[in-house]
Amino acid sequence: MNISASQPLIGSLVIDIQGTELTALDRERLCHPLVGGIILFSRNYQCPEQLEVLTREIHGLRQPPLLIAIDHEGGRVQRCREGFTRLPPMAALGQMWKDSPDAALAASRQVGYVLAAELRARGVDFSFTPVLDLDYGRSSVIGNRAFHRDPEVVTALADALMAGLRAGGMGSCGKHFPGHGWVEADSHVAIPVDERSLETLQEDMLPYRKLALDAVMPAHVIYPEIDSKSSGFSNKWHSYLRSDIKFDGVVFSDDLSMEGASVVGDALARVKAAYEAGCDMLLLCNAPDQAGMVLEKWDAQPDPVRSARIARLLPTHAAPDWNALQSLPEYQAAVKTVEGLMVG
């Protein structure tokens, strides 16, 4: 999808809705110039047909259209289940690597393809995947969401998954930069601290250096050897990501309503801090009153540089509809592989 210079700039806020269809208030908020995307959750999903109706209405609200995103990694993080292929946790691919790296790479690509193709067929543009955290066996919130302990294996499997995502018409988002696998605390409910040095963290960051990611999501983790602020709120970490790692895609904040973001203050303070640190898109989830307050009080203007980055995440071509997808040999073969992973 080409965004012309005459079209409005894309806003940086990503908000959510409470139900399975839009209310008048939802439509009003989603049309606010500071809003550039929406994130869907399990509560917004009833069945594939309902999802398609919802996404069609959201896309029709404005031009350029809102980016419709979702957390749909596989395993325990899969928002759309009934009517969609069940996807394995990424650790299943890491286990397969032990016996056959080639088979694991092929399976990873097919998982990515099924993930993207099914979502795109129902109107979802983007999923926050892959998880690039290393599995140190310490973090329960990451756990089997991680591919492997070895960063080279994580890089290879994630690269294959991303090839599948691209084949299905979807970009990629590596998370959680620079690495969430070492800390034990869950940033949804606590403020994790990783005491390791920048030199030690290089192992965690290797996938970010090697992969052609479309987007990155920083961790709500404080790395005091580098900065007293968590990576999403840290100018130092954003500068490192842009200048040292040479990343030029979209930086998403992690959900700013999480406990790991509470050190900054209320929702407005969190949005301002993440934006000023360098985040291009700001996720404000599960807090409708706070979202309303931010839309009322935040006085930022959509930024041309950020807008151009975000525009690159919007799909460039229409996806096959659901019925057409079912008849594609590549899709049929990929689903068979994925179903085999679930049995295994």
PAKOL-815962 format. One record per residue (C-alpha): residue number from 1; residue in one letter; x, y, z. Coordinates in steps of 0.1 Angstrom, whole numbers, always signed. Last residue first. Example, Ala and Ser with C-alpha at 12.3 -4.5 7.8 and 13.67 -1.06 7.14 Angstrom:
2
<torro: 2&tigu: S&x: +137&y: -11&z: +71>
<torro: 1&tigu: A&x: +123&y: -45&z: +78>
***
This chain:
344
<torro: 344&tigu: G&x: +44&y: -342&z: +187>
<torro: 343&tigu: V&x: +7&y: -337&z: +182>
<torro: 342&tigu: M&x: +10&y: -300&z: +180>
<torro: 341&tigu: L&x: +40&y: -303&z: +157>
<torro: 340&tigu: G&x: +21&y: -325&z: +134>
<torro: 339&tigu: E&x: -7&y: -300&z: +132>
<torro: 338&tigu: V&x: +19&y: -274&z: +121>
<torro: 337&tigu: T&x: +32&y: -297&z: +93>
<torro: 336&tigu: K&x: -2&y: -305&z: +80>
<torro: 335&tigu: V&x: -11&y: -267&z: +81>
<torro: 334&tigu: A&x: +20&y: -260&z: +60>
<torro: 333&tigu: A&x: +11&y: -286&z: +34>
<torro: 332&tigu: Q&x: -24&y: -272&z: +30>
<torro: 331&tigu: Y&x: -11&y: -236&z: +28>
<torro: 330&tigu: E&x: +14&y: -245&z: +1>
<torro: 329&tigu: P&x: -12&y: -264&z: -18>
<torro: 328&tigu: L&x: -36&y: -233&z: -19>
<torro: 327&tigu: S&x: -72&y: -244&z: -16>
<torro: 326&tigu: Q&x: -78&y: -232&z: +19>
<torro: 325&tigu: L&x: -64&y: -198&z: +11>
<torro: 324&tigu: A&x: -91&y: -192&z: -16>
<torro: 323&tigu: N&x: -118&y: -199&z: +10>
<torro: 322&tigu: W&x: -103&y: -175&z: +35>
<torro: 321&tigu: D&x: -97&y: -146&z: +12>
<torro: 320&tigu: P&x: -63&y: -143&z: -5>
<torro: 319&tigu: A&x: -44&y: -113&z: +9>
<torro: 318&tigu: A&x: -46&y: -79&z: -7>
<torro: 317&tigu: H&x: -12&y: -62&z: -14>
<torro: 316&tigu: T&x: +12&y: -38&z: +2>
<torro: 315&tigu: P&x: +2&y: -46&z: +38>
<torro: 314&tigu: L&x: +9&y: -17&z: +62>
<torro: 313&tigu: L&x: +42&y: -20&z: +80>
<torro: 312&tigu: R&x: +60&y: +4&z: +57>
<torro: 311&tigu: A&x: +35&y: +31&z: +67>
<torro: 310&tigu: I&x: +48&y: +30&z: +103>
<torro: 309&tigu: R&x: +83&y: +40&z: +92>
<torro: 308&tigu: A&x: +69&y: +69&z: +71>
<torro: 307&tigu: S&x: +47&y: +81&z: +100>
<torro: 306&tigu: R&x: +77&y: +80&z: +124>
<torro: 305&tigu: V&x: +96&y: +103&z: +101>
<torro: 304&tigu: P&x: +66&y: +126&z: +94>
<torro: 303&tigu: D&x: +56&y: +130&z: +131>
<torro: 302&tigu: P&x: +20&y: +131&z: +142>
<torro: 301&tigu: Q&x: +16&y: +161&z: +165>
<torro: 300&tigu: A&x: +19&y: +159&z: +203>
<torro: 299&tigu: D&x: -5&y: +176&z: +227>
<torro: 298&tigu: W&x: -14&y: +147&z: +249>
<torro: 297&tigu: K&x: -44&y: +158&z: +270>
<torro: 296&tigu: E&x: -76&y: +144&z: +254>
<torro: 295&tigu: L&x: -61&y: +114&z: +237>
<torro: 294&tigu: V&x: -42&y: +106&z: +268>
<torro: 293&tigu: M&x: -73&y: +108&z: +290>
<torro: 292&tigu: G&x: -93&y: +86&z: +267>
<torro: 291&tigu: A&x: -66&y: +60&z: +267>
<torro: 290&tigu: Q&x: -65&y: +62&z: +305>
<torro: 289&tigu: D&x: -102&y: +55&z: +307>
<torro: 288&tigu: P&x: -99&y: +26&z: +282>
<torro: 287&tigu: A&x: -70&y: +9&z: +301>
<torro: 286&tigu: N&x: -66&y: -26&z: +288>
<torro: 285&tigu: C&x: -39&y: -15&z: +263>
<torro: 284&tigu: L&x: -18&y: +16&z: +256>
<torro: 283&tigu: L&x: +8&y: +6&z: +230>
<torro: 282&tigu: L&x: +30&y: +34&z: +217>
<torro: 281&tigu: M&x: +43&y: +35&z: +182>
<torro: 280&tigu: D&x: +75&y: +52&z: +170>
<torro: 279&tigu: C&x: +94&y: +48&z: +203>
<torro: 278&tigu: G&x: +123&y: +72&z: +205>
<torro: 277&tigu: A&x: +129&y: +83&z: +241>
<torro: 276&tigu: E&x: +105&y: +112&z: +237>
<torro: 275&tigu: Y&x: +77&y: +89&z: +226>
<torro: 274&tigu: A&x: +83&y: +65&z: +255>
<torro: 273&tigu: A&x: +84&y: +93&z: +280>
<torro: 272&tigu: K&x: +53&y: +111&z: +266>
<torro: 271&tigu: V&x: +33&y: +79&z: +266>
<torro: 270&tigu: R&x: +44&y: +70&z: +301>
<torro: 269&tigu: A&x: +37&y: +104&z: +315>
<torro: 268&tigu: L&x: +2&y: +103&z: +300>
<torro: 267&tigu: A&x: -4&y: +68&z: +314>
<torro: 266&tigu: D&x: +6&y: +78&z: +349>
<torro: 265&tigu: G&x: +42&y: +77&z: +363>
<torro: 264&tigu: V&x: +75&y: +66&z: +348>
<torro: 263&tigu: V&x: +81&y: +37&z: +373>
<torro: 262&tigu: S&x: +48&y: +22&z: +363>
<torro: 261&tigu: A&x: +61&y: +8&z: +330>
<torro: 260&tigu: G&x: +69&y: -26&z: +343>
<torro: 259&tigu: E&x: +35&y: -27&z: +359>
<torro: 258&tigu: M&x: +20&y: -29&z: +324>
<torro: 257&tigu: S&x: -3&y: -1&z: +311>
<torro: 256&tigu: L&x: +24&y: +10&z: +287>
<torro: 255&tigu: D&x: +21&y: -22&z: +267>
<torro: 254&tigu: D&x: +55&y: -27&z: +251>
<torro: 253&tigu: S&x: +67&y: +3&z: +231>
<torro: 252&tigu: F&x: +69&y: -3&z: +194>
<torro: 251&tigu: V&x: +101&y: +7&z: +174>
<torro: 250&tigu: V&x: +95&y: +7&z: +137>
<torro: 249&tigu: G&x: +123&y: +0&z: +113>
<torro: 248&tigu: D&x: +158&y: +15&z: +109>
<torro: 247&tigu: F&x: +180&y: -8&z: +130>
<torro: 246&tigu: K&x: +217&y: +0&z: +127>
<torro: 245&tigu: I&x: +227&y: -22&z: +157>
<torro: 244&tigu: D&x: +251&y: +6&z: +168>
<torro: 243&tigu: S&x: +233&y: +37&z: +157>
<torro: 242&tigu: R&x: +196&y: +29&z: +159>
<torro: 241&tigu: L&x: +195&y: +3&z: +187>
<torro: 240&tigu: Y&x: +222&y: +21&z: +207>
<torro: 239&tigu: S&x: +203&y: +54&z: +204>
<torro: 238&tigu: H&x: +171&y: +37&z: +216>
<torro: 237&tigu: W&x: +190&y: +21&z: +245>
<torro: 236&tigu: K&x: +205&y: +54&z: +255>
<torro: 235&tigu: N&x: +173&y: +74&z: +251>
<torro: 234&tigu: S&x: +158&y: +50&z: +276>
<torro: 233&tigu: F&x: +120&y: +47&z: +281>
<torro: 232&tigu: G&x: +116&y: +14&z: +262>
<torro: 231&tigu: S&x: +149&y: +1&z: +277>
<torro: 230&tigu: S&x: +140&y: +6&z: +313>
<torro: 229&tigu: K&x: +155&y: +37&z: +328>
<torro: 228&tigu: S&x: +185&y: +37&z: +352>
<torro: 227&tigu: D&x: +208&y: +32&z: +322>
<torro: 226&tigu: I&x: +236&y: +9&z: +310>
<torro: 225&tigu: E&x: +247&y: -11&z: +340>
<torro: 224&tigu: P&x: +213&y: -5&z: +355>
<torro: 223&tigu: Y&x: +195&y: -27&z: +329>
<torro: 222&tigu: I&x: +159&y: -20&z: +337>
<torro: 221&tigu: V&x: +133&y: -42&z: +320>
<torro: 220&tigu: H&x: +100&y: -33&z: +303>
<torro: 219&tigu: A&x: +115&y: -49&z: +272>
<torro: 218&tigu: P&x: +119&y: -31&z: +238>
<torro: 217&tigu: M&x: +97&y: -40&z: +208>
<torro: 216&tigu: V&x: +113&y: -41&z: +174>
<torro: 215&tigu: A&x: +99&y: -37&z: +139>
<torro: 214&tigu: D&x: +105&y: -47&z: +103>
<torro: 213&tigu: L&x: +134&y: -71&z: +113>
<torro: 212&tigu: A&x: +161&y: -80&z: +89>
<torro: 211&tigu: L&x: +179&y: -103&z: +113>
<torro: 210&tigu: K&x: +216&y: -104&z: +122>
<torro: 209&tigu: R&x: +221&y: -76&z: +147>
<torro: 208&tigu: Y&x: +188&y: -82&z: +165>
<torro: 207&tigu: P&x: +195&y: -119&z: +167>
<torro: 206&tigu: L&x: +229&y: -111&z: +184>
<torro: 205&tigu: M&x: +213&y: -90&z: +211>
<torro: 204&tigu: D&x: +211&y: -116&z: +238>
<torro: 203&tigu: E&x: +248&y: -126&z: +233>
<torro: 202&tigu: Q&x: +258&y: -89&z: +234>
<torro: 201&tigu: L&x: +241&y: -86&z: +268>
<torro: 200&tigu: T&x: +273&y: -98&z: +285>
<torro: 199&tigu: E&x: +293&y: -69&z: +271>
<torro: 198&tigu: L&x: +265&y: -44&z: +280>
<torro: 197&tigu: S&x: +269&y: -56&z: +316>
<torro: 196&tigu: R&x: +243&y: -78&z: +335>
<torro: 195&tigu: E&x: +222&y: -65&z: +364>
<torro: 194&tigu: D&x: +188&y: -72&z: +348>
<torro: 193&tigu: V&x: +161&y: -56&z: +368>
<torro: 192&tigu: P&x: +124&y: -65&z: +364>
<torro: 191&tigu: I&x: +96&y: -41&z: +374>
<torro: 190&tigu: A&x: +66&y: -63&z: +384>
<torro: 189&tigu: V&x: +31&y: -74&z: +373>
<torro: 188&tigu: H&x: +33&y: -75&z: +335>
<torro: 187&tigu: S&x: +71&y: -72&z: +337>
<torro: 186&tigu: D&x: +73&y: -108&z: +350>
<torro: 185&tigu: A&x: +103&y: -111&z: +373>
<torro: 184&tigu: E&x: +129&y: -139&z: +366>
<torro: 183&tigu: V&x: +153&y: -118&z: +345>
<torro: 182&tigu: W&x: +175&y: -136&z: +320>
<torro: 181&tigu: G&x: +151&y: -141&z: +291>
<torro: 180&tigu: H&x: +140&y: -105&z: +286>
<torro: 179&tigu: G&x: +166&y: -94&z: +260>
<torro: 178&tigu: P&x: +177&y: -62&z: +243>
<torro: 177&tigu: F&x: +150&y: -59&z: +231>
<torro: 176&tigu: H&x: +119&y: -80&z: +238>
<torro: 175&tigu: K&x: +109&y: -87&z: +210>
<torro: 174&tigu: G&x: +115&y: -89&z: +173>
<torro: 173&tigu: C&x: +85&y: -77&z: +152>
<torro: 172&tigu: S&x: +80&y: -91&z: +118>
<torro: 171&tigu: G&x: +61&y: -82&z: +86>
<torro: 170&tigu: M&x: +31&y: -99&z: +70>
<torro: 169&tigu: G&x: +20&y: -111&z: +36>
<torro: 168&tigu: G&x: +19&y: -149&z: +42>
<torro: 167&tigu: A&x: +52&y: -153&z: +23>
<torro: 166&tigu: R&x: +66&y: -126&z: +45>
<torro: 165&tigu: L&x: +55&y: -144&z: +77>
<torro: 164&tigu: G&x: +70&y: -176&z: +64>
<torro: 163&tigu: A&x: +104&y: -159&z: +57>
<torro: 162&tigu: M&x: +101&y: -144&z: +92>
<torro: 161&tigu: L&x: +97&y: -179&z: +107>
<torro: 160&tigu: A&x: +129&y: -190&z: +88>
<torro: 159&tigu: D&x: +148&y: -160&z: +102>
<torro: 158&tigu: A&x: +134&y: -167&z: +137>
<torro: 157&tigu: L&x: +147&y: -203&z: +134>
<torro: 156&tigu: A&x: +182&y: -192&z: +123>
<torro: 155&tigu: T&x: +185&y: -163&z: +148>
<torro: 154&tigu: V&x: +173&y: -184&z: +178>
<torro: 153&tigu: V&x: +198&y: -211&z: +168>
<torro: 152&tigu: E&x: +226&y: -186&z: +167>
<torro: 151&tigu: P&x: +214&y: -171&z: +200>
<torro: 150&tigu: D&x: +217&y: -205&z: +217>
<torro: 149&tigu: R&x: +191&y: -209&z: +245>
<torro: 148&tigu: H&x: +163&y: -218&z: +222>
<torro: 147&tigu: F&x: +130&y: -208&z: +205>
<torro: 146&tigu: A&x: +115&y: -186&z: +233>
<torro: 145&tigu: R&x: +78&y: -187&z: +240>
<torro: 144&tigu: N&x: +86&y: -218&z: +260>
<torro: 143&tigu: G&x: +95&y: -198&z: +290>
<torro: 142&tigu: I&x: +91&y: -161&z: +285>
<torro: 141&tigu: V&x: +68&y: -152&z: +314>
<torro: 140&tigu: S&x: +84&y: -180&z: +335>
<torro: 139&tigu: S&x: +119&y: -165&z: +331>
<torro: 138&tigu: R&x: +148&y: -184&z: +344>
<torro: 137&tigu: G&x: +154&y: -213&z: +320>
<torro: 136&tigu: Y&x: +179&y: -193&z: +301>
<torro: 135&tigu: D&x: +158&y: -194&z: +270>
<torro: 134&tigu: L&x: +171&y: -165&z: +249>
<torro: 133&tigu: D&x: +146&y: -138&z: +240>
<torro: 132&tigu: L&x: +140&y: -134&z: +203>
<torro: 131&tigu: V&x: +102&y: -136&z: +204>
<torro: 130&tigu: P&x: +90&y: -135&z: +168>
<torro: 129&tigu: T&x: +63&y: -120&z: +166>
<torro: 128&tigu: F&x: +40&y: -91&z: +174>
<torro: 127&tigu: S&x: +15&y: -99&z: +147>
<torro: 126&tigu: F&x: +5&y: -76&z: +118>
<torro: 125&tigu: D&x: -22&y: -68&z: +93>
<torro: 124&tigu: V&x: -54&y: -86&z: +106>
<torro: 123&tigu: G&x: -81&y: -87&z: +79>
<torro: 122&tigu: R&x: -94&y: -123&z: +82>
<torro: 121&tigu: A&x: -73&y: -137&z: +53>
<torro: 120&tigu: R&x: -43&y: -117&z: +68>
<torro: 119&tigu: L&x: -46&y: -136&z: +101>
<torro: 118&tigu: E&x: -47&y: -170&z: +83>
<torro: 117&tigu: A&x: -18&y: -162&z: +60>
<torro: 116&tigu: A&x: +4&y: -148&z: +88>
<torro: 115&tigu: L&x: +3&y: -176&z: +113>
<torro: 114&tigu: V&x: +2&y: -203&z: +85>
<torro: 113&tigu: Y&x: +33&y: -188&z: +69>
<torro: 112&tigu: G&x: +52&y: -184&z: +101>
<torro: 111&tigu: V&x: +45&y: -220&z: +111>
<torro: 110&tigu: Q&x: +56&y: -231&z: +77>
<torro: 109&tigu: R&x: +89&y: -212&z: +79>
<torro: 108&tigu: S&x: +95&y: -227&z: +114>
<torro: 107&tigu: A&x: +88&y: -262&z: +100>
<torro: 106&tigu: A&x: +113&y: -259&z: +73>
<torro: 105&tigu: L&x: +139&y: -246&z: +97>
<torro: 104&tigu: A&x: +132&y: -274&z: +122>
<torro: 103&tigu: A&x: +135&y: -300&z: +95>
<torro: 102&tigu: D&x: +169&y: -286&z: +84>
<torro: 101&tigu: P&x: +181&y: -284&z: +120>
<torro: 100&tigu: S&x: +172&y: -321&z: +126>
<torro: 99&tigu: D&x: +173&y: -339&z: +159>
<torro: 98&tigu: K&x: +183&y: -310&z: +182>
<torro: 97&tigu: W&x: +165&y: -285&z: +160>
<torro: 96&tigu: M&x: +131&y: -302&z: +167>
<torro: 95&tigu: Q&x: +134&y: -291&z: +203>
<torro: 94&tigu: G&x: +140&y: -255&z: +192>
<torro: 93&tigu: L&x: +109&y: -258&z: +170>
<torro: 92&tigu: A&x: +89&y: -269&z: +200>
<torro: 91&tigu: A&x: +103&y: -240&z: +220>
<torro: 90&tigu: M&x: +84&y: -217&z: +196>
<torro: 89&tigu: P&x: +51&y: -227&z: +212>
<torro: 88&tigu: P&x: +29&y: -246&z: +188>
<torro: 87&tigu: L&x: +2&y: -230&z: +166>
<torro: 86&tigu: R&x: -34&y: -240&z: +167>
<torro: 85&tigu: T&x: -49&y: -235&z: +132>
<torro: 84&tigu: F&x: -77&y: -210&z: +134>
<torro: 83&tigu: G&x: -115&y: -216&z: +136>
<torro: 82&tigu: E&x: -115&y: -215&z: +174>
<torro: 81&tigu: R&x: -81&y: -200&z: +184>
<torro: 80&tigu: C&x: -76&y: -163&z: +178>
<torro: 79&tigu: R&x: -55&y: -147&z: +206>
<torro: 78&tigu: Q&x: -25&y: -171&z: +205>
<torro: 77&tigu: V&x: +0&y: -166&z: +232>
<torro: 76&tigu: R&x: -1&y: -199&z: +251>
<torro: 75&tigu: G&x: +16&y: -217&z: +222>
<torro: 74&tigu: G&x: +17&y: -196&z: +191>
<torro: 73&tigu: E&x: +29&y: -160&z: +186>
<torro: 72&tigu: H&x: -4&y: -142&z: +180>
<torro: 71&tigu: D&x: -2&y: -109&z: +198>
<torro: 70&tigu: I&x: -24&y: -87&z: +175>
<torro: 69&tigu: A&x: -21&y: -57&z: +152>
<torro: 68&tigu: I&x: -45&y: -38&z: +129>
<torro: 67&tigu: L&x: -27&y: -9&z: +114>
<torro: 66&tigu: L&x: -52&y: +19&z: +108>
<torro: 65&tigu: P&x: -60&y: +27&z: +72>
<torro: 64&tigu: P&x: -43&y: +56&z: +54>
<torro: 63&tigu: Q&x: -71&y: +67&z: +51>
<torro: 62&tigu: R&x: -99&y: +63&z: +76>
<torro: 61&tigu: L&x: -127&y: +42&z: +91>
<torro: 60&tigu: G&x: -128&y: +15&z: +64>
<torro: 59&tigu: H&x: -99&y: -5&z: +79>
<torro: 58&tigu: I&x: -117&y: -8&z: +112>
<torro: 57&tigu: E&x: -150&y: -19&z: +95>
<torro: 56&tigu: R&x: -132&y: -46&z: +75>
<torro: 55&tigu: T&x: -114&y: -57&z: +107>
<torro: 54&tigu: L&x: -146&y: -62&z: +126>
<torro: 53&tigu: V&x: -164&y: -81&z: +98>
<torro: 52&tigu: E&x: -134&y: -104&z: +93>
<torro: 51&tigu: L&x: -132&y: -110&z: +131>
<torro: 50&tigu: Q&x: -169&y: -119&z: +132>
<torro: 49&tigu: E&x: -164&y: -144&z: +104>
<torro: 48&tigu: P&x: -134&y: -160&z: +121>
<torro: 47&tigu: C&x: -153&y: -165&z: +154>
<torro: 46&tigu: Q&x: -157&y: -146&z: +186>
<torro: 45&tigu: Y&x: -126&y: -125&z: +189>
<torro: 44&tigu: N&x: -124&y: -91&z: +206>
<torro: 43&tigu: R&x: -120&y: -107&z: +241>
<torro: 42&tigu: S&x: -90&y: -126&z: +228>
<torro: 41&tigu: F&x: -72&y: -94&z: +222>
<torro: 40&tigu: L&x: -68&y: -69&z: +193>
<torro: 39&tigu: I&x: -44&y: -41&z: +190>
<torro: 38&tigu: I&x: -54&y: -9&z: +171>
<torro: 37&tigu: G&x: -32&y: +14&z: +151>
<torro: 36&tigu: G&x: -23&y: +50&z: +141>
<torro: 35&tigu: V&x: -41&y: +70&z: +168>
<torro: 34&tigu: L&x: -28&y: +106&z: +172>
<torro: 33&tigu: P&x: -52&y: +119&z: +145>
<torro: 32&tigu: H&x: -83&y: +106&z: +164>
<torro: 31&tigu: C&x: -104&y: +83&z: +141>
<torro: 30&tigu: L&x: -99&y: +53&z: +164>
<torro: 29&tigu: R&x: -112&y: +73&z: +193>
<torro: 28&tigu: E&x: -144&y: +83&z: +176>
<torro: 27&tigu: R&x: -150&y: +48&z: +162>
<torro: 26&tigu: D&x: -145&y: +33&z: +197>
<torro: 25&tigu: L&x: -169&y: +58&z: +213>
<torro: 24&tigu: A&x: -196&y: +49&z: +187>
<torro: 23&tigu: T&x: -191&y: +13&z: +196>
<torro: 22&tigu: L&x: -171&y: -12&z: +174>
<torro: 21&tigu: E&x: -177&y: -49&z: +175>
<torro: 20&tigu: T&x: -164&y: -78&z: +194>
<torro: 19&tigu: G&x: -159&y: -59&z: +227>
<torro: 18&tigu: Q&x: -135&y: -38&z: +248>
<torro: 17&tigu: I&x: -115&y: -19&z: +223>
<torro: 16&tigu: D&x: -77&y: -13&z: +220>
<torro: 15&tigu: I&x: -52&y: +15&z: +215>
<torro: 14&tigu: V&x: -21&y: +20&z: +194>
<torro: 13&tigu: L&x: -8&y: +56&z: +195>
<torro: 12&tigu: S&x: +17&y: +69&z: +171>
<torro: 11&tigu: G&x: -4&y: +87&z: +145>
<torro: 10&tigu: I&x: -1&y: +82&z: +107>
<torro: 9&tigu: L&x: +3&y: +114&z: +87>
<torro: 8&tigu: P&x: -26&y: +125&z: +66>
<torro: 7&tigu: Q&x: -26&y: +117&z: +28>
<torro: 6&tigu: S&x: -12&y: +142&z: +4>
<torro: 5&tigu: A&x: +23&y: +128&z: +5>
<torro: 4&tigu: S&x: +10&y: +95&z: -8>
<torro: 3&tigu: I&x: +10&y: +63&z: +12>
<torro: 2&tigu: N&x: +15&y: +33&z: -11>
<torro: 1&tigu: M&x: +0&y: +0&z: +0>
***
